[in-house]
Amino acid sequence: MALKRIDNAFAKAGQRAALIPYITTGDPSPQATLALMHSLAEAGADIIELGVPFSDPMADGPVIQRAAERAIAKGVGLPRVLDIVSEFRKVNNETPVVLMGYANPIEAMGRAVFAEKAGAAGVDGVLVVDYPPEEFDEFTAILKEKGISPIFLLAPTSTEARIQSVARVAEGYVYYVSLRGVTGSGALNVEDVQQRVLDIKKHVKIPVGVGFGIRDAESAAKIAKVADAVVIGSKIIETMEQAIAGKPEDQVTEVAVASASTWLKGIREALDKVQNKDK
């Protein structure tokens, strides 16, 4: 079952924070995405978050917005995302894959059709930024029927009531947005994050991952002391952007994969040195 893969990933991580990289499907190319997924898994990713390209990614900063625009220009939408997950599963049936995106592509496909196809493709979890838990009951049931975990965001501004709402329906893990604003912005206050994670864990009994604003091994290690997982997206995409700039098309996949996996290995090495006693 899909949920078992996520549970297994956290169990295998033990006292170490799980490492969850995010990439936008189709960027820098659809072909590169599949190679990236395999390479990130080999580099130490415990779970892979795949962004579903969308034309108005309101929670994302300029780095991920550019990635979504490039992917859409290459014709990548939700059906292609599911195809890529299916291809990944032909080789890797262990690393969990979580889709992260917005409601419009799912609504366009139809919730039930999406759940059916996502389950068949081997998707483990779905995080929809603009589906609040209060309006998620029917879709949650559809996802869980297919073995897919509904995953939710919590923010510094989330009320206790909102945390409780998420706790009632979430599976797999909860994603705590460590900063006010969009992805890739701001500077982390680790003490604030630690307190908020503790507050969330009073109600949420599944792992709590922390993302937004983690850009290097130092910040990842600090967050790993207080969180069950470290989620990193903008910096990986930015690293690939810089590496492939000016490169001929036939070198883009190789250079992008090498730059992303090398960078992620450094993060994994940093996390391996940190024990989270609260896990």
Protein Blocks (a to p, Z undefined) as FASTA:
>chain_A
ZZlmmmmmmmmnmmaccddddddehiabfklmmmmmmmmmmnopabdcdddddfblfkbc
fklmmmmmmmmmnopafklmmmmmmmmmmmmcmbccdddddfklmmmnopklmmmmmmmn
opabdcdfklcfklmmmmmmmmmmnopacdddddfklcfklmmmmmmmgghiacddfbgc
dehiajddfklmmmmmmmmmmmmccdcddeehiabfklmmmmmmmmmbdcdfklmmmmmm
mmmgopafklmmmmmmmmmmmmmmmmmmmmmmpccfkZZ
